[in-house]
Each structure stands twice: as structure tokens, then as C-alpha cells.
Amino acid sequence: MTQDEMKRNAARAALAFIPANTIVGVGTGSTVNHFIDALGEIKAQIAGAVSSSEQSTARLKALGIPVLDLNTVERFSVYIDGADEINPQRHMIKGGGAALTREKIVAAVAETFICIVDNSKQVDVLGKFPLPVEVIPMAAAYVSRELAKLGGRPVVRENVITDNGNLIIDVHDLQITDPLATEQQINGIVGVVTNGIFAHRCADIVLVGTAEGTQTLK
Ligand SMILES: O=C(CO)[C@H](O)[C@H](O)COP(=O)(O)O
């Protein structure tokens, strides 16, 4: 089975966790694209979607799924999103698609975060995948110097502007042994919008696509 088939199976398994008439929070990425396609098949049974990126919004709208403004929604039941890495504590690195800030905001409003991944994303310690950090453009050099002091190797992602008009710094070679502390520490650097560690708001349920089928971890 290919990696993409495992992603698609995990994405389709998420449909079983969507209550009738609910608003669905939708993440970003290739795994989520499979989920959006599956959501299109049950669009009559949901109240609409809240989206974490312009890319997902366009795909949702193309399938006729209404996209709601998060400011009009107080709370909703499920948020479905992928991850670049996930550890056994269900802490994640996200932001490979540069949508980390909106993803973190939408996830904060959801009751349950369901993470959909193929098994290549499972790690014991976060940090092999370079950690994305969204920064205000004028702060990029300062933030890079501060990130280097933490032991990482910051590289501004070329030709990428986020949906919020900001830059992404990818931090290579960070061993993230305490994700809660590192998430907080990096978010404390002036000029950082947010970083891609999702530890304070980790996943509640993980659907892992494997060659043997999709596993559910809680
Ligand atoms: O955080 C993300 C986007 O900002 C994605 O969830 C993450 O990059 C995983 O992407 P994919 O499903 O394409 O492997």
C-alpha cells in the first residue's frame, strides 16, 4: 500500500467521528484533502465547515460545502487535521503546509482534535522534521538569532508567504524532548506569531493509516 493510500484510509476513517448536523473544523494538507473529498460525500449531513487555510477553503467550496467564519462560531465538536510528526503523547509538529497559525486557532475552538496521519509520521521524539515558526516579516532576522540560541538551525522558507502575510522559519536540528516547554518558550520570542508544536492543544484521537489497516489511538 502506498503512503498516499494510507493517508486516504486514515482520512476516510475520520468520517465515523463526525456527529450529524455538526460544524466540522478542517485542517490543511494532502491528508486533509482526502478528508475534504470524503466530507463532500456526506455534506448534506453536516452544518458546514470552519477552515484553516485558503487552500482548504477553496477545496471545500468547490465541493459545495459551506465555509463559516470562525468569528460566528462559539464552539464546534470536531477538528480534523494532519501532522508532520506525532509522538506517543499525541504532541505534534505541524506547519509543513505553512498553515500552522490558523490551524492552532481553529483547533482551540474545537472540542475534539482528530489527527489523521500515515504511519511515517509517528516518532518517539519530535524534531527530525524542521519545526515551522510563523514570524512577522520585520522580525525574521531577530527571531532567527533567538532560535539559534536554542540550539536549532533556522532557515527562512523560500518563496512562502502565509495566509496571514507572514514568513515561515524552519528550525532544523532541534531535539524537542519537552514539547510543552519548547512550545511556550518559542512563542515567547517577540515577533513570533506561533510555532508548529501542538502540545498545549494536542490531538485527542489519532487515526494512523498502516499497511495492515487504520489504527485508532487515544
Ligand atoms: O500542518 C500541516 C499544514 O500546515 C499539515 O497537517 C502537515 O504538513 C501534514 O501534511 P500532509 O497531510 O500533506 O502530510
The ligand as an ORCA input file, in Angstrom:
! r2SCAN-3c Opt
* xyz 0 1
  O       0.377     21.104      9.334
  C       0.040     20.941      8.196
  C      -0.126     22.064      7.229
  O       0.289     23.283      7.786
  C      -0.235     19.559      7.692
  O      -1.179     18.967      8.531
  C       1.027     18.758      7.715
  O       2.014     19.447      6.969
  C       0.814     17.363      7.127
  O       0.622     17.454      5.751
  P       0.326     16.202      4.832
  O      -1.033     15.689      5.220
  O       0.354     16.771      3.432
  O       1.396     15.173      5.049
*
